[in-house]
Amino acid sequence: MSQVKDEYELEFWKATHTSSQHMVAYNWILNFWGLKETKSILEIGTGPLSGILPLISSEFKVGVDPLYETFIREDLFFRHLDIHYIQGQVETIAFNYLFKTIVTINALDHGESTFDSIDNLVSLLEVNGKLYIHVNLRRLDQLNLGHDHMLTLDDFNSVVSRNNLKIHSHNVFESDPLQAGSPYNTLIVVLEKL
């Protein structure tokens, strides 16, 4: 990520890392998805709290975030012993392992690319594995330092088609159900790699 985006994210987490709002949101979306356990899971953009990974039963958990070193330096990081942490970005991460489940919650719109980053995630997913996505669909007038590009449903549909993904659930909310009063349309989907 760019230095501007890094600083934007760091300020957000400094202001909110002790808030219970994150756990309330994580529990809500896990219940919405019906996701409680999986053989292996990769979460993109966990932030310093390890995202949903502490709430999931799994043999193998990996969290990826571009700011882990910064979170540690700023004393914001809450490490869990059963989670493997990797500093990296969604567009470029690679593993010699395929995951049963990949989750990204409010992270794709923070990266450097459009929905094309899903191409990389699909390459990390085993056949019949599921990709769980929550992302804000900001309009041009809603962009800011931390969210500098728009993600559209047309872009999303193109990536789903190109990767031969099956849509298990597809919901577009007028405001983000994880952020009370949010003005952003929000896409919450479950996809399966065929």
Secondary structure, DSSP 4 states (H G I P E B T S, - for coil): --HHHHHHHHHHHHHHTT-THHHHHHHHHHHHHT--EEEEEEEE--GGGTTTGGGSEEEEEEEEETTHHHHHHTT-----TTEEEEE--TTT---SS-EEEEEEES-GGGSSSSTTHHHHHHHTEEEEEEEEEEEEE--GGG-BTTB-S---HHHHHHHHHHTTEEEEEEEEESS-TTSTT--SEEEEEEEEE-
